[in-house]
Amino acid sequence: MKNYFIKIFALFLTVSLLGSCIEDVDEERIFKDRAQVEFNATASNVNYNRLTNAGAGVLNEQVNLIAPQFTTDQVINFTVDPELTTAVEGVNYTLGGNGTFTIAANSSFGTASVEILGTTIPAGETRVLVLMLEGNSQIIPAENYKRLRITIRP
């Protein structure tokens, strides 16, 4: 009988110890840093390069919100990285929404758009357009995923 109680006690002690080690997994998955945005394409491949032709029209690029969803619309700014861009605004491209787009309330996604114009590019040459997320007063760009490269071919 004494052995029986010892075994039951040992089993109870083991279950109690194992149960006390369980972490709050849901709490670990909550993003607690400052809200960020990233280009979806570069999030899975930081060296992503979209190839397109002159005159391709409007290109839409998904932007992800890295944070809990906001209850209000968030207008996000984006621009062109002048150091990495060889394309000329108004000649090779125009930014959609004058360099802004909206992440709707209770959503995690937005769409940045750029129109690729039909200006002739000499054969054998390309123009490079690098879009760069700037965010807004509440949302910052994710440092490693804030740029998107678009190569425009003739």
N, C-alpha and C positions, 0 to 999 in steps of 0.2 A: 504494500500500500504506500509505503514511504517512497519507493521508486516511482510509483505512478504519479505522486504529487510533484516530485522533482522533475519528471519528464514534462508534465503539464506546465510547471513554472518555467522551465527552460524554453518550451515552445512559446509561451506567452511573452517572455523576455525577448526572444528572437524576433517575433512579429512586431513588438513594440519598437525595438531598435531599428528595424528595417522601415517601419512606417514613419518614424521620426526623421528620416533622412530625405524624404521626398521634398523636392523644392517646388516652389510655386512657378510652374512652367509658364502659365499665362502671364504672370507678372514679368518674366524675363523677356517676353516677346513684345513688350510695349516700348515703342521708340520714345526716349525721354530727352533726346538732344533737340537742338533748334531745328525747326522744319526746313527741309531742303527739297530742291527739285533736280532732276537729272534727265538727260535724253535717254529714252528707252533703248535705242540702238547701241549707244556707247556703254550702257550698264552691263550688257552681256559681252561686248567686245570694245575695249577702250580704243582700239586702233581702227574702228569702223570708218569706212570711207564710202559714201554713196556716190555711185557713178551715174551721171545723167547726161543727156544731150541738150545742146542749146535749143531753146524753144519748147522745152518739155512741159511748160506750164506750171501749175501750182503743185508744189511738193509739201506734204503734210508729215510732220515728225511728232510722234507721241512723246510727251513729257510726263514723267512720273513724279508724284508727290511722295516724299519720304517723311511721313509723319501721320499722326491721326488726322482724319478728314476735318476740314473747317466747316463751320455752319453758315459761312458767308462765302460768296464768290471771291476768288483771289485773282487779281489781274497781275500777270507775271510779265516782266520786261525781258526782252532778249535783243541782242545786237550782233554786230559783225566784229570779229577779232581783226583789227587792222594790220597787225603784225604778220598774220598767217594768211591773209586773203589777197589774192591777185585779181579777183573779179571786181568789176566796177558797178556800184549801185546805179540803177537807172539805165545801164547799158546791158549788163549781164543778168541782173536780178533786181527784184524789189521785195522788201520784207512785208509779209502779211500783217495786217492790223497795225501798221506803223511801228512794228517791233514790240507788239504786245499780244497776249492771248489770255484766255480766262480758264482757270480751273474752277468748275462750277461747285457750288456748295454741296457738301456731302459726296464729293467725288475725289478720286486719287489721280486723275489723268487730265491732261490738257493737250492741245495740239498747236504747235508752232508751225506757221506756214511761210513759205517763200516762193515767189514766182520766178521761174527761170525763163528769161526773155529769149527771143529768137535772133538776137544779134549774132552776126557771122563771126565765127572764130576761125582763124587760119588753120588749114589742115596740118596735123602733126602737133598742134599746140592745145593746151587746156587752160582753163581758168579755175582757180580754187576759191571756194567760199567757205569760211569757217564761222558757223553760228555759235554764239556764246550766250548762255543763260545768265541773267543778272538778278532775277528774283524780285522781291519787293521788300517793304519794311518788316514783314513778318517771316519771310521765307528767303533763305540764302541758296545759292547754287552749290551743288555737291562738287567739291573741288576737282575730283578725278573724272567727273562725267558731265561737266558743264559745257563742253565743246563738241560740235558735230561738224565733220568735214564733208563737203560736197564738191566733187570734181566735175566740172562742166566740159564736155567734149564737143567738137564741131558737129 
